[in-house]
């Protein structure tokens, strides 16, 4: 059963993803606001990325898996989270090849 949480996804004036967040018992996420840019124009992150949140969840389940709570379901969940990270990384690599990573160019 999922704990209750509130999520807000916001867009900029061009309807591009821009920040937002989620809050619930024990968690508060502030999403990255806007693209990071490229080259000399690249900025430091100002919020969380989905990949980081997924990896935090993966790490926590691995912690359980390394304890007396080891089970098949944890192993499968870890695999699926690793798969999600792989696909998001592939998306980033494809965007880098097209020189659009760090921008809102599709």
N, C-alpha and C positions, 0 to 999 in steps of 0.2 A: 504494500500500500504506500503510495506516494504521500509525503507530507505536503501540506498546502503551501503554495508559494504564489507570489504575484510577479508577473513579468510584463515589462513595457518595452516595446520595440519602437524606436523613433527613426524618422527620416529627415533629411535636410530639405531645403527649398526645391531641390530637383528630384525629390522622391527617392533619393539614394539612402541606403542604410546609414544611420548616424547615431550611434550610441543606444541608450536605453539601459535597462538593467533588470535584475531579478532579485527578489528578497524573500526569505522564508526563515524558518527556525534554523539558526546556526549558519546561515549563508546569506551573503550579499555580494552581488556581482554588478559591476559597472562596466558595460561593454565599450569597446574602442569607439571613439567618436571620429569618424572620417578616415580616409585612407592615409597611409604613412608617407606616401610620396616615393620618389625614386632619386637615386644618385645624390648629388649635393643638397637636394631639396628634402631628403628623407628626414622625417621627424621621429622622435622617440614615442613609443606607445603611450596613450593616455587612459587606456582601459584594457579590459580582458579580451582575449580572443577565444573563440569556441574551442580551438585545438588545446589550449591550456586547460580549460575546464574539463574537457574529456580526459586529458592525461592525469589530472588530479584525481578523477574518479577511478581511472585505471590503476593508479598507484595505490589508492585506498583498498581496492578489491585485492590487489596483489599482497598487500599487508595481511588481509584475512587469509589469503591462500597460503601464506608462509606461516600460518598459525594452526592451532588445533581445529580451525573452522574450514580447512581445506576441503573442497568438494568439486565435483564435475561442473556444477552450475557456475561457480566462481571462475573456473578455467574457461568456460565458454564465454562468459561475460567479458573477461579480459581479452580473449581473442577478438570478439566483436568490437570492443573499443579500440584495439590495435588496428583492426580493419578500417574503422571510421577514420582514424588518424592517417592511415596509408592513403585513403581516397582524398582526404583534404590536402595532404602533402602533394599528391599527384596534381590536384587542381592548381596549387601554388606553383609547382614546377612548370606546368603548361602555361600559366600566366607569365612566368619569368621568360620562357622561350619566346612568347609574343610581345615581350617588353611592356606589359600592362600591369604587372604585379605592383601593388602599392598605389593603384589609381582606381577610379570608378569606371574606367573604360572596360567594356564587356568584351 
